[in-house]
Amino acid sequence: MPDKNIFTDKVKITIKSGDGGDGMNSFKSYKGKPACGPDGGDGGNGGGVYITASGSVGDLLSFRYTSKYFAGNGERGGTNKCFGKSGADMIIKVPVGTVVKDAETDTVICDMFEDGDKKLIAEGGRGGKGNVRFTTARRHAPNFAQKGEKTEPHTLILELKVIADVGIIGFPNVGKSTLLSKISAARPKIANYHFTTLSPNLGVVRYYENSFVAADIPGLIEGAADGAGLGHDFLRHIERTRMLLHVVDISGAEGRDPVEDFKKINAELSAYSKPLSKLPQIIALNKCDVYGAEENLKAFKKKYSKKYKIFPITAVSGDGTRELIEGVFEVLSSLPPVKRMESDESFTYTKSGDLGFEIYKDGEIYVVVGDLVDMLCRNVALNDPDSMAYFQKILREKGVISRLKEMGIKENDVVSIGDVEFDFVN
């Protein structure tokens, strides 16, 4: 069983919209008068699958327990022209900041950027028509009904990308969580060992009447871009930030060179994503109260002070954090707000493009029904030669003619398509 304490920010799930219910083939009957006329109702539509963003959902952990999300099927049509009940929609709640992708093509379907965002992911199948819908002036008692539209399962990737103005980055145990706890109301887990932070911690930092959101990203290590340590699991959370606050342990207390640490982290950002390495970045040199920090501070400033804004701080006591906040806000005030990821807004799993058809034999008449017929009835003008030529062309291309031949149709047999009836000519 998955550990409930593990932060989950990327999962794969299977969804399926509901099948349409079959239409009913039935006839009214009274005492002494069986089959008084068709009265079969339409089948119900299948339920759709929706994704919605909810601020009450923290991560994607629940999807590790349940990975299949199926909407309800439509019910079969009833007698006395009663429609079947439509299937229940499936509503999938995800955290704000979740990006939804098609697993097969990696297409970004939607970005659940704001609380309350909602997207139809998969349309339910349409219910089949009951036999009463196929009555015409010449066909008074159709003895057939249309089947409901069937749907296919699809696989989605849900990927949570934290939405924050500032991403706090750096090697493990440099004081990122301590800093966040000092500048905001966030209370992350803090201890003196690596990878204390196993999930991004968010905190709102107040600056007079303004504020910004900072995210403490779990410590990166050399090779993170290739998946080492927490690697890819958390580098994705930096992608949405407007700027980076790079925390460096300037004391070198763990035997590391602060300059080399800074170079390695930036190399990992560049290896993972070039746009990340180009984000505005300011530096917080932490643990300035530790013996030996002063010499390292001078060396670091000499190398990087012309390119970056540098703020010496002691996160434990809060020394220097006020100036740091002012520096962060100054940079943020010149940057555009966080943007929603580009996605294919028109993307929806649907069978509307698959113009299917069915053929029934009603006495001596071959009756063609289905989505293809609905489309032709909307687009074909019977009194226009060009339109009729298109009509015949579509019937051949979609396999209607070949299917009629397989069913044994003969020359001059009658074919009924919608309101059109014609003699078959080979």
GIKAFEN-V210679 format. One record per residue. N is the residue number from 1. RES is the residue in one letter. PHI is phi in whole degrees, 0 to 359 (none if undefined). BURIAL is + if it has 9 or more other ideal C-beta (glycine too) atoms within 8 Angstrom, else -. D_CENTER is the distance of its C-alpha to the mean C-alpha in Angstrom with 1 decimal. Layout:
N RES PHI BURIAL D_CENTER
N RES PHI BURIAL D_CENTER
This chain:
1 M none - 25.5
2 P 300 - 23.0
3 D 288 - 24.6
4 K 293 - 23.5
5 N 272 - 24.3
6 I 279 - 21.9
7 F 288 - 19.1
8 T 242 + 15.8
9 D 232 + 13.1
10 K 207 + 11.5
11 V 219 + 11.1
12 K 240 + 10.6
13 I 230 + 10.5
14 T 248 + 11.8
15 I 238 + 11.3
16 K 205 + 14.0
17 S 283 + 15.0
18 G 285 + 18.6
19 D 287 + 21.5
20 G 286 + 23.9
21 G 284 + 27.2
22 D 289 + 30.3
23 G 289 + 32.9
24 M 265 + 36.2
25 N 253 + 39.4
26 S 210 + 42.2
27 F 228 + 45.5
28 K 296 + 47.3
29 S 214 - 50.4
30 Y 238 - 53.3
31 K 301 - 56.3
32 G 83 - 58.5
33 K 224 - 55.9
34 P 291 - 53.2
35 A 55 - 50.5
36 C 271 - 51.1
37 G 142 - 48.0
38 P 291 + 44.3
39 D 215 + 42.1
40 G 287 + 38.9
41 G 272 + 35.8
42 D 284 + 32.2
43 G 285 + 29.6
44 G 283 + 26.7
45 N 286 + 23.2
46 G 286 + 20.6
47 G 288 + 18.0
48 G 267 + 14.4
49 V 249 + 11.2
50 Y 242 + 9.5
51 I 250 + 6.9
52 T 225 + 9.2
53 A 271 + 10.1
54 S 228 + 13.5
55 G 292 - 16.1
56 S 275 - 17.7
57 V 259 + 15.3
58 G 273 - 16.3
59 D 210 + 14.3
60 L 257 + 12.5
61 L 303 + 16.0
62 S 300 - 15.9
63 F 285 + 13.5
64 R 282 + 16.3
65 Y 268 - 18.6
66 T 232 - 16.5
67 S 244 - 14.2
68 K 242 - 14.6
69 Y 228 + 13.5
70 F 247 + 15.6
71 A 281 + 16.5
72 G 283 + 20.2
73 N 279 + 22.4
74 G 288 + 24.6
75 E 277 + 28.2
76 R 293 + 31.1
77 G 298 + 33.1
78 G 250 + 36.4
79 T 282 + 40.0
80 N 59 - 41.6
81 K 64 + 38.7
82 C 279 + 36.3
83 F 283 + 32.6
84 G 287 + 30.5
85 K 288 - 28.1
86 S 288 + 24.4
87 G 289 + 22.0
88 A 287 - 20.1
89 D 290 + 16.5
90 M 256 + 14.1
91 I 254 - 12.5
92 I 254 + 10.2
93 K 269 - 10.8
94 V 231 + 9.2
95 P 293 + 11.2
96 V 299 + 11.4
97 G 102 + 10.3
98 T 280 + 7.1
99 V 258 + 5.1
100 V 254 + 1.9
101 K 235 + 4.9
102 D 281 + 7.5
103 A 295 + 10.0
104 E 283 - 12.9
105 T 251 - 12.7
106 D 65 - 10.5
107 T 292 - 9.3
108 V 282 + 6.8
109 I 280 + 5.1
110 C 197 + 4.8
111 D 240 + 6.3
112 M 281 + 7.4
113 F 276 + 10.8
114 E 232 - 13.3
115 D 302 - 14.3
116 G 99 - 14.0
117 D 303 + 11.1
118 K 218 - 10.0
119 K 220 + 8.2
120 L 283 + 9.7
121 I 267 + 7.7
122 A 221 + 11.0
123 E 284 + 14.5
124 G 286 + 17.3
125 G 291 + 20.4
126 R 282 + 23.3
127 G 290 + 26.4
128 G 285 + 29.5
129 K 277 + 32.5
130 G 284 + 35.6
131 N 293 + 38.9
132 V 294 + 40.2
133 R 284 + 37.8
134 F 253 + 39.7
135 T 284 + 43.1
136 T 226 - 44.9
137 A 297 - 48.5
138 R 259 - 49.5
139 R 243 + 47.2
140 H 268 - 48.1
141 A 222 + 46.9
142 P 297 + 43.8
143 N 256 - 43.6
144 F 203 + 39.9
145 A 218 + 36.4
146 Q 273 + 33.0
147 K 281 - 30.5
148 G 289 + 27.0
149 E 284 + 24.1
150 K 267 - 22.5
151 T 242 + 18.8
152 E 247 - 17.3
153 P 286 - 15.0
154 H 224 + 11.9
155 T 252 + 10.4
156 L 244 + 6.9
157 I 249 + 7.0
158 L 256 + 6.0
159 E 230 + 8.1
160 L 274 + 10.0
161 K 240 + 12.0
162 V 302 + 14.9
163 I 262 + 15.8
164 A 213 + 19.6
165 D 284 + 22.4
166 V 234 + 24.3
167 G 258 + 23.5
168 I 267 + 26.5
169 I 237 + 27.0
170 G 150 + 30.0
171 F 297 + 31.5
172 P 300 + 31.5
173 N 66 + 34.1
174 V 264 + 34.9
175 G 108 + 34.3
176 K 295 + 30.9
177 S 294 + 30.3
178 T 298 + 33.9
179 L 298 + 33.4
180 L 299 + 30.3
181 S 293 + 32.3
182 K 278 + 35.1
183 I 262 + 33.3
184 S 217 + 31.0
185 A 271 - 31.0
186 A 294 + 28.6
187 R 233 - 30.3
188 P 288 + 28.7
189 K 290 - 30.5
190 I 231 - 33.3
191 A 203 - 35.6
192 N 268 - 37.7
193 Y 208 - 35.8
194 H 294 - 33.0
195 F 60 + 29.3
196 T 301 + 30.1
197 T 276 + 26.7
198 L 251 + 24.1
199 S 209 - 21.2
200 P 296 + 20.7
201 N 255 + 23.0
202 L 254 + 22.5
203 G 218 + 25.6
204 V 267 + 26.6
205 V 259 + 29.7
206 R 271 - 32.2
207 Y 221 + 34.3
208 Y 56 - 36.8
209 E 274 - 35.0
210 N 253 - 31.8
211 S 204 - 29.2
212 F 215 + 26.4
213 V 260 + 23.8
214 A 247 + 24.6
215 A 238 + 22.7
216 D 277 + 24.8
217 I 274 + 23.1
218 P 309 + 24.5
219 G 304 + 27.5
220 L 270 + 27.1
221 I 230 + 29.8
222 E 299 - 31.1
223 G 95 + 28.9
224 A 300 + 25.7
225 A 297 + 24.1
226 D 262 - 25.0
227 G 100 - 23.6
228 A 291 - 26.8
229 G 60 + 26.9
230 L 275 + 23.5
231 G 37 + 22.7
232 H 300 + 19.2
233 D 302 + 18.0
234 F 233 + 18.7
235 L 301 + 19.4
236 R 297 + 15.7
237 H 287 + 16.4
238 I 279 + 19.1
239 E 299 + 17.1
240 R 271 + 16.4
241 T 291 + 20.0
242 R 276 + 22.6
243 M 205 + 25.4
244 L 242 + 26.5
245 L 249 + 29.3
246 H 265 + 30.8
247 V 266 + 33.0
248 V 238 + 35.8
249 D 281 + 38.4
250 I 284 + 41.5
251 S 287 + 43.9
252 G 64 + 43.2
253 A 296 - 44.2
254 E 264 - 42.2
255 G 82 - 44.0
256 R 257 + 41.4
257 D 272 - 42.1
258 P 304 + 40.0
259 V 295 + 40.1
260 E 293 - 38.9
261 D 302 + 36.1
262 F 299 + 35.0
263 K 296 - 35.2
264 K 293 + 33.2
265 I 296 + 30.2
266 N 293 + 30.0
267 A 294 + 30.5
268 E 293 + 27.4
269 L 299 + 25.3
270 S 294 + 26.6
271 A 291 - 26.1
272 Y 282 + 22.4
273 S 198 + 21.6
274 K 302 - 24.3
275 P 302 - 22.7
276 L 297 + 22.7
277 S 292 + 26.4
278 K 262 - 27.1
279 L 294 + 25.8
280 P 304 - 28.7
281 Q 219 + 30.2
282 I 241 + 33.0
283 I 242 + 34.7
284 A 250 + 35.9
285 L 270 + 38.8
286 N 268 + 38.9
287 K 65 + 41.7
288 C 291 + 44.4
289 D 274 - 46.7
290 V 277 - 47.0
291 Y 301 - 50.2
292 G 96 + 49.7
293 A 291 + 46.8
294 E 299 - 49.1
295 E 294 - 50.0
296 N 295 + 46.4
297 L 299 + 45.5
298 K 298 - 48.1
299 A 295 + 47.0
300 F 293 + 43.4
301 K 297 + 44.2
302 K 299 - 46.6
303 K 275 - 43.9
304 Y 237 + 40.9
305 S 295 - 42.3
306 K 282 - 42.5
307 K 259 - 38.9
308 Y 232 - 37.1
309 K 278 - 37.8
310 I 241 + 39.0
311 F 233 + 39.5
312 P 288 - 41.6
313 I 219 + 40.6
314 T 231 + 41.3
315 A 297 + 38.2
316 V 300 - 40.2
317 S 268 - 42.7
318 G 91 - 40.5
319 D 298 - 42.9
320 G 86 + 41.5
321 T 288 + 38.2
322 R 297 - 39.3
323 E 295 - 39.9
324 L 297 + 36.6
325 I 300 + 34.6
326 E 299 + 36.6
327 G 295 + 35.9
328 V 296 + 32.1
329 F 295 + 32.2
330 E 299 - 34.4
331 V 290 + 31.9
332 L 300 + 28.9
333 S 297 - 30.9
334 S 258 - 31.0
335 L 253 + 27.3
336 P 290 - 24.7
337 P 292 - 22.0
338 V 298 - 18.6
339 K 252 - 16.4
340 R 292 - 12.8
341 M 295 + 11.3
342 E 292 - 11.9
343 S 216 + 9.3
344 D 275 - 10.3
345 E 297 - 10.7
346 S 274 - 12.5
347 F 290 + 10.2
348 T 210 - 10.5
349 Y 292 + 11.8
350 T 210 - 15.3
351 K 258 + 18.9
352 S 297 - 20.4
353 G 278 - 21.2
354 D 264 - 23.0
355 L 279 + 26.3
356 G 277 + 27.8
357 F 206 + 31.3
358 E 226 + 33.8
359 I 234 + 37.6
360 Y 243 - 40.0
361 K 251 + 43.7
362 D 253 + 45.3
363 G 69 - 49.0
364 E 261 - 49.9
365 I 258 + 46.9
366 Y 269 + 43.7
367 V 251 + 40.8
368 V 257 + 37.5
369 V 227 + 34.5
370 G 126 + 30.7
371 D 300 + 28.0
372 L 300 + 30.2
373 V 295 + 33.1
374 D 300 + 31.3
375 M 294 + 30.3
376 L 295 + 33.9
377 C 296 + 35.4
378 R 284 - 33.5
379 N 248 - 34.4
380 V 257 + 37.9
381 A 259 - 41.1
382 L 294 - 43.9
383 N 265 - 46.6
384 D 246 - 45.2
385 P 302 - 46.2
386 D 295 - 43.3
387 S 294 + 40.8
388 M 291 + 42.5
389 A 295 - 42.5
390 Y 297 + 38.7
391 F 303 + 38.6
392 Q 293 - 40.6
393 K 296 - 38.6
394 I 296 + 35.3
395 L 300 + 37.0
396 R 287 + 38.2
397 E 295 - 35.0
398 K 274 + 32.8
399 G 88 - 35.4
400 V 293 + 37.0
401 I 298 - 40.5
402 S 295 - 40.3
403 R 292 + 39.0
404 L 298 + 41.9
405 K 293 - 44.3
406 E 297 - 43.0
407 M 278 + 43.7
408 G 93 - 47.3
409 I 296 + 47.5
410 K 241 - 50.8
411 E 306 - 52.2
412 N 74 - 52.5
413 D 294 + 50.3
414 V 273 + 48.4
415 V 244 + 44.6
416 S 245 + 42.7
417 I 232 + 39.4
418 G 63 - 38.5
419 D 267 - 41.7
420 V 258 - 43.0
421 E 235 - 45.6
422 F 212 - 47.3
423 D 278 - 49.6
424 F 287 + 48.1
425 V 236 - 49.7
426 N 286 - 49.1
